Amino acid sequence: MTGNTSSSIRSLKGIGEKTEALFNKLNIYSVDDLITYAPRAYYLYSEPVSSYEDVRIGEKQAFFVTVDGKPSIKKGRVSVTILKGIDRNGIRLEMVWFNMPYLRSTIQTGKSYVFFGLVKEISREGKVSLSQPLIFDPEKYEDMMRYPQGIYPLTKGLSNNAVKKAIKAAFEIAGEREDFLPNEILLKRGLPTLSKALYDLHFPEDLEGLRVAKDRLLYDEFLLFLLFEKMSHSRKTVKNTFRLEKRTEFERVMNSLPYPLTEGQKKALSDIMSDLNGPLVTERLIQGDVGSGKTLIAFLSMLLMVENGYKALLMAPTEVLSKQHLITFQKYIEEFSLPYEAVLLNSDVKGSERKEALEKIQSSSGIFIIGTSALITKAREYENVGIVITDEQHRFGVKQRMTLIEKGESPFSLLLSATPIPRTLALILYEGMNITVINDKPKNRLPIKNCLVTREKRRASYSFMAKEIKEGHQCYVICPFVENNDEKPDVCDVMTYKDSLQKEIGSDIRIAFLHGRMSDEEKDRIMRDFYDRKADILVSTTVIEVGIDVPNATVIMIENAERFGLSQLHQLRGRVGRGDAQSYCIFMDCSGKKEPDKKLSVINSSNDGFFIAEEDLKERGPGDLTGIRQSGDEGSGFSYTKLSGNQRLIREASEDADLILKESPDLDLERYSKLSLILSKNEKKLYRNL
């Protein structure tokens, strides 16, 4: 943008030191941080209710009321403000607010308001109970009905209106953002400029404008991904000069495995061996459902390279996962008495320890190198690299993967993914890349037992978890929110759930909590502690969707399961069932409906990730623009949620990537992508909710 978007938010009118500190809690420091702080949901405010027949229990509705008396206040540990009234259509109302006694002086007798809140119940006498309603002037509410209203992730002390006001002020000083897409593509695809897309993301004039804005931002992500993939494939006409003549250790390990490889693992290993002995250096995507044994295949592939004197790199998306890979590899090396070493490079490896690791990498002819994006350092440290493996490849940005693959002298590239992608989509996304699917699991893994229950069975679920813990196991509980700022009575959030669970399950059971707003260091520490059995239950948002394997965890309970997508539920379920013990997944349906959603019936009846992905693709359609996304999800890169409802965008981005590369075959992708938002520091904030 031409404006100074790097300016501190203190430069905006109305933001002082205290308000700045609240925004900082949300990792908002600059004007650009505000502009790229995406809403997590949208409200479409409806016409005020016109008759008793239109009142819907469990839904948020509006009522036009002229106040004829002051609210009353009940004092106690929690103050309760109650206002009784009759709306203009004769509907009797009782409106309740908690810890808001100031409303007694702000609500004026004789004045008309629109009250918008959750309808809790209708009494036998016909009185409608409204919980925590928002209060609007009728003229203001009329404006609110015209446009979708963004709802933002918040922190205590910061209101939704304060965030919207600050974002509006940020746009006023920002100016026009330089666009990386040519005008021809914008016109052909009916896409807005990047500046307009960002503005309409916050202040859409209608649902169609919001859809177009989201399409533009998602299109950018798909286009840059596909540009990288296509450029990568076009470069892969490099002759294979690697000599893999030694196989003694490789064969010995293959013959000593405690469990036979599954048919899927055999096929994957056979395909990789064919690549490594072929005439050209290649890339291969290994798609395997959670728990399908991809890590062992990665180790065996790297072992063949290491045995022949080449270095082998494995990059994981998190510090904790990289350390777990190190532990696993060291275990294999010890169990099979291999004469090799595995070293770790991530941000936790510092000082003399890092220096020692780098010296080993430089001096060793064959070595396993494991880490995170910290692997991306000086190229001289990676001479003689034979293979680069990227675990959970969709979690890395284009720039990270591009830099890593260019290490060494044209190494083989192996991409691992536990995100089940139907083949129709995979062929577009990974055009030209070799693809192998592992669709079975090791025989020592017992199938996870699923249970779909309603909130009335929550205490019974707690008792079951306590029983598992008593037997020495651990449990997860997943909540859709970090904080329940909308105070929805039936929605669970991490910040309050831990305390209520502790009261229910007993003080002798150790409970930890985790969410995406924590620092990376804090998240890694909590996950390490859970892995080391320093906690019995981990209450978390979906930040654990791709995380450390905890074989001792045998139960995962997903609260408000109806709020998650099918594939996300499947990914979460994959956190258990990692060991030899029987594992369980409890889907808690808090919708209050007599019949569960179809997706809950599907996930409860099948553990097959590829079947679930196909069902998700059939059911999701274009997506729900007013749907709620939980605010603790920190996954960057593609999620299946994005893929399933955006096949048209993916196809168009693929066609446009071909045209762009035809006109500019030597495109500077790094410079090109800097003009978009994909590789910016705001990537996670902007894209996590789209």
Sequence and secondary structure as in RCSB ss.txt:
>XXXX:A:sequence
MTGNTSSSIRSLKGIGEKTEALFNKLNIYSVDDLITYAPRAYYLYSEPVSSYEDVRIGEKQAFFVTVDGKPSIKK
GRVSVTILKGIDRNGIRLEMVWFNMPYLRSTIQTGKSYVFFGLVKEISREGKVSLSQPLIFDPEKYEDMMRYPQG
IYPLTKGLSNNAVKKAIKAAFEIAGEREDFLPNEILLKRGLPTLSKALYDLHFPEDLEGLRVAKDRLLYDEFLLF
LLFEKMSHSRKTVKNTFRLEKRTEFERVMNSLPYPLTEGQKKALSDIMSDLNGPLVTERLIQGDVGSGKTLIAFL
SMLLMVENGYKALLMAPTEVLSKQHLITFQKYIEEFSLPYEAVLLNSDVKGSERKEALEKIQSSSGIFIIGTSAL
ITKAREYENVGIVITDEQHRFGVKQRMTLIEKGESPFSLLLSATPIPRTLALILYEGMNITVINDKPKNRLPIKN
CLVTREKRRASYSFMAKEIKEGHQCYVICPFVENNDEKPDVCDVMTYKDSLQKEIGSDIRIAFLHGRMSDEEKDR
IMRDFYDRKADILVSTTVIEVGIDVPNATVIMIENAERFGLSQLHQLRGRVGRGDAQSYCIFMDCSGKKEPDKKL
SVINSSNDGFFIAEEDLKERGPGDLTGIRQSGDEGSGFSYTKLSGNQRLIREASEDADLILKESPDLDLERYSKL
SLILSKNEKKLYRNL
>XXXX:A:secstr
  S TTSBGGGSTT  HHHHHHHHHTT  BHHHHHT   SEEE       SGGG  TTSEEEEEEE  S  EEE 
SSS EEEEEEEBTTS EEEEEEES TTHHHHS TT EEEEEEEEEEE TT  EEEEEEEEE HHHHHHHHHS EE
E    TT  HHHHHHHHHHHHHHH      S HHHHHHHT   HHHHHHHHHS SSHHHHHHHHHHHHHHHHHHH
HHHHHHHHHH   B        HHHHHHHHH SS   HHHHHHHHHHHHHHTSSB  EEEEEE TTS HHHHHHH
HHHHHHHTT EEEEE SSHHHHHHHHHHHHHHHHHTT S  EEEESTT  HHHHHHHHHHHHH SSEEEEESGGG
 S GGGGTTEEEEEETTGGGS HHHHHHHHTSSSS EEEEEE S   HHHHHHHTTTSEEEEE    TTS   EE
EEEEGGGHHHHHHHHHHHHHTT EEEEE SBSS TT  TT  BHHHHHHHHHHHH TTS EEEE TTS HHHHHH
HHHHHHTTS SEEEE GGGSS    TTEEEEEETTGGGS HHHHHHHHTTS  SSS  EEEEEE S  SS  HHH
HHHHH   HHHHHHHHHHHHTT  TT    TT    S  HHHHHT HHHHHHHHHHHHHHHHH TT  HHHHHHT
SSTTSTTHHHHHTT 
